């Protein structure tokens, strides 16, 4: 019997209309766990670097995590993986909600989509019955609207639906996949779904998921619940309220937005408003939120309530979580009322809440600078709010200038020219970043920005405090109950970290310490992404209920795979390296691994080079960021080094530079 | 009719305003009632279901009650505070009119047993797992006339008899016992 997983994938070829149920190899689970891990393996095996994102041969994989559908609290993530049209690298955006457990109960770990349907279709999975159904009547419908219409026509209110909106249908490079209160947004995976002619996947399942050692597994779950209660009563001291608790940042609950509004940048990631947050603003924003928030909502089997139902009078109800509350507001330099209004339309269109507002603010900057002209912006209203609506509507329809902007700031700037490139200033690997501009280089964050392959800082940071505590007593207090650390040395790193003086940024944490810290933080995210665990209970917040010490027990007793900390660390390193291998094969190199140039005012080129050199070495990568033959061998990834050697990416003499690959060249 | 007897009345109080729709109650219920205990998980086997319609802000945890062989003569539909609830939304019956509270394989009815366990649980598991207190538990003592309650097996058999007729069930049982 297979435990925790179902042992079956659903292979769907939309070109031929073929559906197959394929048994998977349990040895792959042991090596790559599941979710992101096994997705990376499939993309490595089946999507060579010559395959373009919008090729029928690109795969779009919807995967449940290994422990989704078991009682593991908060384990509900769907990991969607494909090749991104924006970055041309592997995208592995994820969403919470209810879809992944439902897929497990239907009897599948993954849905692997290939080919392209000539007409718009949706997939309906009900246990063993799987159908490709016509979706022509859903063309142009909103993502949330689509889900409701599908549940109605199937007469299945308990079905869970992931759908794209107009943006995905029109292959907008930052189109999302929406699922009620959750969305997989980053990297333009919604555009790949639209390119395949797939409007939605609806799923309903009524089968069992088994645990290997049930009593032990339930005890672990109960411990997690108990610790969640402890953390609710003991918020972390010395950090902004938004970082003090568990869950994804509690944007729907917290009214004190001083930290975000005064530290993060407004407009096109440009302006700090250090004095923005006043009593008056707080009062107004509190009212705005209280007026529209109907109820806090959770994801499957999770006591946290990170999302909320939002009902703005006059427009349809939608659900929101996390930072999308602020991205539209701050990019448009308006207020929270407008933020809630436009986010509703954006959710129905199905677009990413980081890239979209930034791309619109970027367009307006270009217009102010005279690079985009009245002719380009023909018909744009004069008021600020009107302009954002107008731009959003153009982008998702790819009308006029919207057709250019729909490719995101990097590609749009290339296309517009006339100096527009300087305005696409907040990207890493062609992907829009969190709007944040700071003073002093932070070595840990430098490494995370450079090497994070989710290309999103929130998906690599988390376990180590973002900033030092001013007083030693505070730091001693913090480390007292910090049992999540993989090694006691991390406590010392934090104890000795000062705001000023020798032991402060950028030279402290030292290069060696920075490598350790980044590796730990990244590892926890990678484990979550294979198990399907929400980062909000694990890798993202400080002192989470899931950590390197209890995870092996969850995997052993849940999935029946013998696991200890070393074996888990090794497995996570294996598929993390495989993600890198997919990207290296697509041309990613050291030169791509850098933060936005203006992220910090104070930069230290020598130190930065040393950080990257040492981190690459630490990870078993050569000075170009390419995993070495020895490192690959140690991970059982000899098939990767063979491929690298064959393609000339690695040579037997590692000193010689590797040759440029096709995906590295500018896109036609 | 039996004699007067003291009885513990077990009540799960449901505060729908506090429900965030996570369905942890369904998860732990189905795990607890699995064989072996906690050995598998499947909300479809749960004896509590959250009737949810998030966009309409509807979240009602409903417990599986008695099995009924026939539908009510009519159906009910509630509107509360302007929110229209589905037909029979608050009803606990395992009934032919809907797919709620039936074992997915056999169609046999499910019924909440307040997590009877040895040693007894402090509270039903759904309550233990509801950290937001949408479900809370209360016990009180009452005096009442005792009557014989049909056991699980009898309820199950009764529903099979209703579905297939007594003769067919007897035949089947006879045939199955001959096989052994």
Boltz contact constraints between the chains, C-beta under 6 A:
constraints:
  - contact:
      token1: [A, 70]
      token2: [B, 41]
      max_distance: 6.0
  - contact:
      token1: [A, 71]
      token2: [B, 27]
      max_distance: 6.0
  - contact:
      token1: [A, 71]
      token2: [B, 31]
      max_distance: 6.0
  - contact:
      token1: [A, 71]
      token2: [B, 41]
      max_distance: 6.0
  - contact:
      token1: [A, 206]
      token2: [B, 44]
      max_distance: 6.0
  - contact:
      token1: [A, 206]
      token2: [B, 104]
      max_distance: 6.0
  - contact:
      token1: [A, 208]
      token2: [B, 40]
      max_distance: 6.0
  - contact:
      token1: [A, 208]
      token2: [B, 42]
      max_distance: 6.0
  - contact:
      token1: [A, 209]
      token2: [B, 41]
      max_distance: 6.0
  - contact:
      token1: [A, 210]
      token2: [B, 40]
      max_distance: 6.0
  - contact:
      token1: [A, 214]
      token2: [B, 38]
      max_distance: 6.0
  - contact:
      token1: [A, 214]
      token2: [B, 39]
      max_distance: 6.0
  - contact:
      token1: [A, 218]
      token2: [B, 38]
      max_distance: 6.0
  - contact:
      token1: [A, 294]
      token2: [B, 57]
      max_distance: 6.0
  - contact:
      token1: [A, 295]
      token2: [B, 57]
      max_distance: 6.0
  - contact:
      token1: [A, 296]
      token2: [B, 20]
      max_distance: 6.0
  - contact:
      token1: [A, 297]
      token2: [B, 20]
      max_distance: 6.0
  - contact:
      token1: [A, 297]
      token2: [B, 21]
      max_distance: 6.0
  - contact:
      token1: [A, 298]
      token2: [B, 20]
      max_distance: 6.0
  - contact:
      token1: [A, 298]
      token2: [B, 22]
      max_distance: 6.0
  - contact:
      token1: [A, 300]
      token2: [B, 23]
      max_distance: 6.0
  - contact:
      token1: [A, 301]
      token2: [B, 22]
      max_distance: 6.0
  - contact:
      token1: [A, 301]
      token2: [B, 24]
      max_distance: 6.0
  - contact:
      token1: [A, 301]
      token2: [B, 27]
      max_distance: 6.0
  - contact:
      token1: [A, 302]
      token2: [B, 22]
      max_distance: 6.0
  - contact:
      token1: [A, 303]
      token2: [B, 131]
      max_distance: 6.0
  - contact:
      token1: [A, 305]
      token2: [B, 20]
      max_distance: 6.0
  - contact:
      token1: [A, 309]
      token2: [B, 57]
      max_distance: 6.0
  - contact:
      token1: [A, 317]
      token2: [B, 55]
      max_distance: 6.0
